[in-house]
Amino acid sequence: RGKSVRTINFEQFKEALQELSKKRFKGKSDEEALQEIYKLIEGKGPGLTGVTKTVASPTVSRLTDTSKFTGSHKERFDASGKGKGRAGREDLVDNSGYVSGYKHAGTYDHKVQGNK
């Protein structure tokens, strides 16, 4: 892989396995060593070594409980506690022509067509 690249593709992964198999199983042929490596990794997924774990402290749970938020911060989340995204951070202008809070917004065309 390149120096600035943090990931490898599948072909590079297979090449790395071939190189590692030669070093790990020195007494065997290249093909036998590769088969031994395949047996070692068969049925296994990526490990979770070094992955950051969440902290289950009362302080963290209190700070992340969106039901206790007040003021403008409360507007950033819906009733389930999921963030609203941009709608929760910015005042989005409603250009529909209706006053905010009007119950029958968007019904004008329906009423006009119904009378004809």
C-alpha positions in Angstrom: 0.0 0.0 0.0 1.1 3.6 -0.4 2.4 5.6 2.6 -0.6 7.9 2.7 -3.2 5.1 2.3 -4.7 3.6 5.4 -6.6 0.7 3.7 -5.8 -2.0 1.2 -7.9 -3.7 -1.5 -8.6 -7.4 -1.7 -5.8 -8.1 -4.2 -3.3 -6.4 -1.9 -4.7 -8.5 1.0 -4.1 -11.7 -0.8 -0.5 -10.6 -1.7 0.1 -9.8 2.0 -1.2 -13.3 3.0 1.2 -14.9 0.6 4.1 -12.9 2.1 3.1 -13.7 5.6 2.6 -17.4 4.9 6.2 -17.7 3.7 7.4 -16.2 7.0 5.1 -18.0 9.3 5.5 -21.5 7.8 9.2 -21.5 6.7 9.6 -25.3 6.4 6.7 -25.8 4.0 6.3 -25.0 0.3 4.7 -21.7 -0.7 1.4 -23.4 -1.6 1.2 -25.5 1.6 2.0 -22.4 3.7 -0.7 -20.4 1.9 -3.2 -23.2 2.6 -2.2 -23.1 6.3 -2.8 -19.4 6.5 -6.2 -19.9 4.9 -7.1 -22.4 7.6 -6.1 -19.9 10.3 -8.3 -17.2 9.0 -11.2 -19.3 7.7 -14.6 -18.2 9.2 -13.2 -15.2 11.1 -14.0 -11.6 10.7 -12.0 -8.5 11.6 -11.0 -8.3 15.3 -12.1 -5.6 17.7 -8.7 -5.1 19.3 -8.0 -1.5 20.0 -11.6 -0.3 19.4 -12.8 2.4 21.7 -15.4 1.1 24.1 -18.3 3.2 25.3 -18.3 4.3 29.0 -21.5 3.5 30.9 -21.1 6.1 33.6 -24.1 8.1 35.0 -22.4 11.3 33.9 -22.2 10.3 30.3 -25.8 8.9 30.2 -27.1 12.1 31.8 -25.3 14.3 29.2 -26.5 12.2 26.3 -30.1 11.8 27.4 -32.0 14.1 24.9 -35.2 14.1 26.9 -33.5 16.3 29.5 -32.4 18.9 27.0 -33.9 22.4 27.2 -34.1 25.5 25.1 -32.8 25.5 21.6 -30.9 22.2 22.2 -34.3 20.5 22.7 -35.3 21.5 19.1 -32.5 19.6 17.6 -34.0 16.2 18.4 -37.4 14.5 17.7 -39.6 12.7 20.2 -37.6 9.5 19.9 -34.3 11.2 20.6 -33.0 11.0 17.1 -31.3 14.1 15.7 -33.2 16.2 13.1 -30.0 17.2 11.3 -29.9 20.5 9.5 -33.6 21.2 10.4 -32.6 21.1 14.0 -29.7 23.5 13.6 -30.9 26.2 11.3 -34.1 28.2 10.9 -35.5 26.9 7.6 -37.7 29.4 5.8 -41.2 28.2 4.8 -42.0 29.8 1.4 -45.4 28.2 1.0 -47.3 31.5 1.4 -49.1 30.3 4.5 -48.8 31.7 8.0 -46.9 29.3 10.3 -49.3 27.1 12.3 -52.2 27.4 9.8 -54.1 24.1 9.9 -55.3 24.0 6.3 -52.0 24.9 4.6 -51.8 23.5 1.1 -55.6 23.0 0.6 -56.3 26.1 -1.5 -55.9 24.3 -4.9 -58.1 21.5 -3.7 -60.9 23.9 -2.7 -60.7 25.9 -5.9 -60.8 22.8 -8.1 -63.7 21.3 -6.0 -65.9 24.4 -6.7 -65.5 24.2 -10.5 
